[in-house]
Amino acid sequence: MEAQLYFFWSSILLAIFYLFYLLLLKHETFFLLNRIYLLSALCLSMMLPLLDLSNLIALPKIELMVSTLSVIGSEKLVIAAEQEFDWLSIVYWIGVAFTSGLLLMKLFGVKRQMELQEKGRAFSFWRTKVIDQDLDNFAEIDAHESIHVKQLHTLDMLLIELIGVIFWFNPWIYCYRKSLKFIHEYLADEYAANFAGSKKKYAMALFLQNFNGGPVLANTFYNPLLLEARIKMLH
């Protein structure tokens, strides 16, 4: 029961923090602050339900009236509660095992793509950049990926993936992951546009790129799903 309460309150906090982000911060261009906010919100949502705040809040004393149940009736209630808890535990751990397997597959996919270094690739993972030197606008792409590496964006994605293993059933986790992915691209685009010397020139470079993206966990330069939002935020 304590585990269920923990997941319940953590989910409530995740929702409150994310809704605040959607309403007030999402469309702002303070990208670094937004990144810090989302990471802090994730950590606080995990930790706050573990704290004992009963000493800070004076709760009124309540006198409980306990009614006596028959022995047979109480035994049935205990057995039913245990069975329900067991089923929930089984389903939960199956989900944990499944999402853990998916995460391992993603990591294996990144490792494989880094070893292959195919033509037309441009992505980064942790401290490694994989960029085809024959690509147009190589200098801007390299500047873009350098920010991903320098600011440790991979660390954010690994954190959200690990939390996603524990909270695989919570849709808010996937919202946080998507928003962090967007923010990473905004930060890298901002730097690369300054490097290029013109937002219009860099936006055109983004629009005209047409090559293979990187693995799921990697920071890939070209992502058609994020392209419109990235160009909009540049301006």
C-alpha positions as CSV (number, residue, x, y, z in Angstrom):
1,M,0.0,0.0,0.0
2,E,2.9,2.4,0.8
3,A,4.3,1.8,-2.7
4,Q,1.0,2.6,-4.3
5,L,0.7,5.8,-2.3
6,Y,4.2,6.8,-3.3
7,F,3.4,6.3,-7.0
8,F,0.1,8.2,-6.6
9,W,1.7,11.3,-5.0
10,S,4.7,11.3,-7.4
11,S,2.3,11.2,-10.3
12,I,0.3,14.1,-8.9
13,L,3.4,16.1,-8.5
14,L,4.7,15.3,-12.0
15,A,1.3,16.5,-13.4
16,I,1.3,19.7,-11.4
17,F,4.9,20.7,-12.3
18,Y,4.4,19.8,-16.0
19,L,1.1,21.7,-16.3
20,F,2.9,24.8,-14.8
21,Y,5.5,24.4,-17.5
22,L,2.9,24.1,-20.3
23,L,1.0,27.2,-19.1
24,L,3.9,29.6,-18.3
25,L,7.2,28.4,-19.6
26,K,6.9,26.3,-22.7
27,H,6.8,29.2,-25.2
28,E,9.5,31.2,-23.5
29,T,13.0,31.4,-24.9
30,F,14.8,30.9,-21.6
31,F,15.9,27.4,-22.8
32,L,18.5,26.8,-20.1
33,L,16.1,27.7,-17.3
34,N,13.4,25.6,-18.8
35,R,15.8,22.6,-18.9
36,I,16.8,23.2,-15.2
37,Y,13.1,23.5,-14.3
38,L,12.1,20.2,-15.9
39,L,15.0,18.3,-14.4
40,S,14.3,19.8,-11.0
41,A,10.6,19.0,-11.3
42,L,11.4,15.3,-12.1
43,C,13.8,15.0,-9.1
44,L,11.4,16.8,-6.7
45,S,8.5,14.6,-7.9
46,M,10.6,11.5,-7.0
47,M,11.8,12.7,-3.7
48,L,9.1,14.8,-2.0
49,P,6.7,11.8,-1.5
50,L,9.5,10.1,0.4
51,L,9.7,12.9,3.0
52,D,7.8,12.7,6.3
53,L,6.1,16.1,6.5
54,S,3.9,15.2,9.5
55,N,6.0,17.2,11.9
56,L,5.6,20.3,9.8
57,I,1.8,20.1,9.6
58,A,-0.4,20.0,12.7
59,L,-3.1,17.5,12.1
60,P,-6.2,17.5,14.2
61,K,-6.6,14.6,16.6
62,I,-9.2,12.1,15.4
63,E,-10.8,9.5,17.7
64,L,-11.3,6.3,15.7
65,M,-14.3,4.1,16.5
66,V,-13.3,0.5,15.7
67,S,-16.1,-1.9,15.0
68,T,-15.5,-5.6,15.5
69,L,-15.7,-7.7,12.4
70,S,-16.4,-11.4,12.5
71,V,-13.3,-13.6,12.1
72,I,-14.5,-15.1,8.9
73,G,-15.3,-11.7,7.3
74,S,-11.9,-10.2,8.3
75,E,-10.0,-13.1,6.9
76,K,-11.8,-12.8,3.5
77,L,-10.9,-9.1,3.4
78,V,-7.2,-9.7,4.1
79,I,-7.0,-12.5,1.5
80,A,-8.8,-10.3,-1.1
81,A,-6.5,-7.4,-0.4
82,E,-3.4,-9.6,-0.7
83,Q,-4.5,-11.1,-4.0
84,E,-5.2,-7.6,-5.5
85,F,-1.8,-6.4,-4.3
86,D,0.0,-9.4,-5.8
87,W,-1.7,-8.9,-9.2
88,L,-0.7,-5.3,-9.2
89,S,2.9,-6.2,-8.3
90,I,3.1,-8.8,-11.0
91,V,1.8,-6.4,-13.7
92,Y,4.1,-3.6,-12.5
93,W,7.3,-5.8,-12.5
94,I,6.4,-7.1,-16.0
95,G,6.2,-3.5,-17.2
96,V,9.6,-2.7,-15.5
97,A,11.2,-5.8,-17.2
98,F,9.7,-4.8,-20.6
99,T,10.8,-1.2,-20.5
100,S,14.3,-2.2,-19.2
101,G,14.6,-4.5,-22.2
102,L,13.6,-1.6,-24.5
103,L,16.2,0.7,-22.9
104,L,18.9,-1.9,-23.4
105,M,17.9,-2.3,-27.1
106,K,18.1,1.5,-27.5
107,L,21.6,1.6,-26.0
108,F,22.7,-1.3,-28.2
109,G,21.3,0.5,-31.2
110,V,23.3,3.6,-30.4
111,K,26.5,1.6,-30.0
112,R,25.9,-0.1,-33.3
113,Q,25.2,3.1,-35.2
114,M,28.4,4.7,-33.7
115,E,30.5,1.7,-34.9
116,L,29.0,1.7,-38.4
117,Q,29.4,5.4,-39.1
118,E,27.2,5.3,-42.2
119,K,27.1,8.1,-44.8
120,G,24.7,10.9,-44.2
121,R,24.7,10.5,-40.4
122,A,24.9,13.5,-38.0
123,F,24.3,12.8,-34.3
124,S,26.0,12.8,-30.9
125,F,25.8,10.6,-27.8
126,W,27.6,11.4,-24.6
127,R,31.1,12.7,-25.6
128,T,31.0,11.3,-29.1
129,K,30.0,13.1,-32.3
130,V,29.2,11.1,-35.5
131,I,29.1,13.5,-38.4
132,D,29.6,12.7,-42.1
133,Q,32.2,15.3,-43.2
134,D,30.7,15.3,-46.7
135,L,27.5,16.9,-45.5
136,D,26.6,20.4,-46.5
137,N,26.9,23.0,-43.7
138,F,29.3,20.7,-41.8
139,A,30.6,23.5,-39.6
140,E,27.1,24.5,-38.4
141,I,26.2,20.8,-37.8
142,D,29.4,20.3,-35.9
143,A,28.7,23.4,-33.8
144,H,25.2,22.1,-33.1
145,E,26.4,18.7,-31.9
146,S,29.2,20.2,-29.9
147,I,26.6,21.9,-27.6
148,H,24.8,18.6,-27.1
149,V,28.1,17.2,-26.0
150,K,29.3,20.1,-23.9
151,Q,26.1,20.5,-22.0
152,L,25.7,16.8,-21.3
153,H,22.3,16.5,-22.9
154,T,22.7,12.7,-23.1
155,L,22.7,12.7,-19.3
156,D,19.2,14.2,-19.2
157,M,17.9,11.6,-21.6
158,L,19.4,8.7,-19.7
159,L,17.9,10.1,-16.5
160,I,14.4,10.3,-18.0
161,E,14.8,6.9,-19.5
162,L,15.7,5.4,-16.1
163,I,12.8,7.2,-14.4
164,G,10.6,5.9,-17.3
165,V,11.5,2.3,-16.4
166,I,10.2,2.9,-12.9
167,F,7.2,5.0,-13.9
168,W,6.5,3.1,-17.2
169,F,2.7,3.4,-16.6
170,N,2.8,7.2,-16.2
171,P,2.1,9.2,-19.4
172,W,3.5,12.4,-17.9
173,I,7.0,10.9,-18.1
174,Y,6.8,10.7,-21.9
175,C,5.7,14.4,-21.9
176,Y,8.8,15.3,-19.9
177,R,11.0,13.3,-22.3
178,K,9.5,15.0,-25.4
179,S,9.9,18.5,-23.8
180,L,13.5,17.9,-22.8
181,K,14.3,16.7,-26.3
182,F,12.8,19.9,-27.8
183,I,14.8,22.1,-25.3
184,H,18.0,20.3,-26.2
185,E,17.5,21.1,-29.8
186,Y,16.6,24.7,-29.1
187,L,19.8,25.2,-27.1
188,A,21.9,23.6,-29.8
189,D,20.2,25.6,-32.5
190,E,20.6,28.9,-30.7
191,Y,24.4,28.3,-30.5
192,A,24.7,27.0,-34.1
193,A,22.7,30.0,-35.4
194,N,25.0,32.4,-33.7
195,F,28.0,30.5,-35.1
196,A,26.5,30.7,-38.6
197,G,26.1,34.5,-38.1
198,S,22.5,34.5,-39.4
199,K,19.3,32.9,-38.1
200,K,17.8,32.9,-41.6
201,K,20.9,31.1,-43.0
202,Y,20.8,28.5,-40.3
203,A,17.0,28.0,-40.6
204,M,17.4,27.5,-44.3
205,A,20.2,24.9,-43.6
206,L,17.8,23.1,-41.2
207,F,15.0,23.2,-43.8
208,L,17.1,21.9,-46.7
209,Q,18.8,19.1,-44.8
210,N,17.6,15.6,-45.9
211,F,19.7,12.8,-44.5
212,N,19.4,9.9,-42.1
213,G,18.7,10.7,-38.4
214,G,20.5,9.1,-35.6
215,P,19.5,6.5,-33.0
216,V,16.5,7.1,-30.7
217,L,18.6,8.0,-27.6
218,A,21.1,10.1,-29.6
219,N,21.0,13.9,-30.2
220,T,20.4,13.9,-33.9
221,F,20.8,17.0,-36.0
222,Y,17.9,16.3,-38.4
223,N,14.6,15.3,-37.0
224,P,11.6,16.1,-39.3
225,L,9.2,15.8,-36.3
226,L,10.9,18.7,-34.5
227,L,11.8,20.8,-37.5
228,E,8.9,23.2,-37.6
229,A,9.1,23.9,-33.8
230,R,12.9,24.4,-34.1
231,I,12.6,26.9,-36.9
232,K,9.8,28.8,-35.2
233,M,11.8,29.1,-31.9
234,L,14.8,30.4,-33.8
235,H,12.8,33.5,-34.7
